[in-house]
Amino acid sequence: MVDLKSQYQKIKSEIDTGIQEVIDNTTFIKGGKVTEFQHHLELYLGVKHVIPVGNGTDALQIALMALGLKPGDEVITPTFTFIATAEVVALLGLTPVVVDVDFDTFNISLESIKQSITPKTKAIVPVHLFGQNANMEEIMAIAKKHNLFVIEDACQSIGSKYTFSDGHQSFSGCIGDIGCTSFFPSKNLGCFGDGGAIFTNNDEYAEQIRSIANHGMKTRYYHDRIGVNSRLDSIQAAVLDVKLKYLNEYCFARQTAAQFYDSAFADNKNLILPKRSEFSTHVFHQYTLKLADLDRKEMIKYLADKGIPAMIYYPVPLHLQKAYQDPRYKKGDFPVAEKLCECVLSLPMHTELNEEELKYISQSVLNFIG
Ligand SMILES: *Cc1c(COP(=O)(O)O)cnc(C)c1O
């Protein structure tokens, strides 16, 4: 699905130099590289605070902890997403309230959010799925009206831009109270191991987040609250600091590949193309088709035989996962998400796809359909 080797080859000398620098000065944790990368990312995103952490899941957990949510508080999250979004809510003893998504964009449904708000609701966690922002202007308006926090799960959408109705733009993850991202190797800005970051424009949250990520301390060995240990290490920061310079190029390469797929599949009645929202750019963490009247299993097998990976993101919605069984929910409650789980298929999508590969993949898809 991704080609990290070819990407590395192109920037090998820069990356190797950065990593070697860290090894030479042996500041492996909280070194200058982490601070440098943090500042560069703050400048890129135009956000006041970037707090690097261990991974995207930690980022989400720490964000929830920083807002002082208490057991029993309800947190609204889409049922069609990667499990981490709800996992941390459940781990903290908060109550995940799952809602449906839009068929066109895969993102959280505004109607479904509105219907799920109760006096116990404290936060909304929209996920900018597959690289396109959810409708943040509306979500922020709903949150304001009901006095709710908004934590953006921007693990798949770094570099994507949201345009508000007055024309001003913000980067994904920098709109809500707190934004979270992941630097997992296959993410749009990926390191060579685990990594993540939290974004906020709020000084108070930033201070809380830094303290929580560092065992709940501000002054060394004085612990103000219960925290965790979550940090980005210097070697990962060195890799990310190089790759950040190429992030725009990487986004463009993904968008170009998506355009190619779009044109190849445009007139096919068995394939529903990923829809672009008018208010967001799409950075295509995934290029996800919806199949109409096609045998998905057979199609995956057919493509695999031709050496083409194709993946189902995601096969089971949250409310039907074994670990998240809940008497409040049953099959049929979230028909859009359930339908998507049955018909989505993601094709190879990364920064190194060339025209020959794109032709081969799309022609193979079309050949299967016949
Ligand atoms: C990858 C991802 C996460 C978790 O990130 P990790 O770095 O793997 O912990 C959370 N939410 C979404 C939507 C993701 O895609």
The ligand as an SDF file (V2000), in Angstrom:
LIG
                    3D

 15 15  0  0  0  0  0  0  0  0999 V2000
   -3.0760    6.0310   13.0250 C   0  0  0  0  0  0  0  0  0  0  0  0
   -4.2740    6.5550   13.6860 C   0  0  0  0  0  0  0  0  0  0  0  0
   -4.3430    6.7130   15.0840 C   0  0  0  0  0  0  0  0  0  0  0  0
   -3.2780    6.2260   16.0240 C   0  0  0  0  0  0  0  0  0  0  0  0
   -1.9930    6.6090   15.7660 O   0  0  0  0  0  0  0  0  0  0  0  0
   -0.7710    5.7170   16.3460 P   0  0  0  0  0  0  0  0  0  0  0  0
    0.4240    6.5880   16.1190 O   0  0  0  0  0  0  0  0  0  0  0  0
   -0.7310    4.4650   15.5580 O   0  0  0  0  0  0  0  0  0  0  0  0
   -1.0320    5.4840   17.7820 O   0  0  0  0  0  0  0  0  0  0  0  0
   -5.4830    7.2910   15.6140 C   0  0  0  0  0  0  0  0  0  0  0  0
   -6.5160    7.6680   14.8450 N   0  0  0  0  0  0  0  0  0  0  0  0
   -6.5010    7.5070   13.5070 C   0  0  0  0  0  0  0  0  0  0  0  0
   -7.6740    7.9610   12.7100 C   0  0  0  0  0  0  0  0  0  0  0  0
   -5.3910    6.9380   12.8870 C   0  0  0  0  0  0  0  0  0  0  0  0
   -5.3920    6.7580   11.5640 O   0  0  0  0  0  0  0  0  0  0  0  0
  1  2  1  0
  2  3  1  0
  2 14  2  0
  3  4  1  0
  3 10  2  0
  4  5  1  0
  5  6  1  0
  6  7  2  0
  6  8  1  0
  6  9  1  0
 10 11  1  0
 11 12  2  0
 12 13  1  0
 12 14  1  0
 14 15  1  0
M  END
$$$$
